[in-house]
Amino acid sequence: MISAVCLGFFGSIFGLVGMKCTKIGGSDKNKARIACLAGLIFILCGLCSMTGCSLYAHRITSEFFDPSFVAQK
């Protein structure tokens, strides 16, 4: 989840730089590449967050159905 937050932050920065209304980033061709990179980073961010949530849900489910787990259910 920490990597998803970090990737989301950098994806937002690249997305802001890649917009046509900003002055930084160079030509329109460079801005298109930066915006495409931001999209790829957002896809990686989604995959990281989905993986983190799935692993946490699997751990909770496996602990709930484990008969040797002694904590409160």
Buried (B, 14 or more C-beta within 10 A) or exposed (E): EEBBEEBBEBBBEBBBBBEEEEEEBEEEEEBEBBBEBBBEBBEBBBEBBEEBEEEEEEEEEEEEEEEEEEEEE
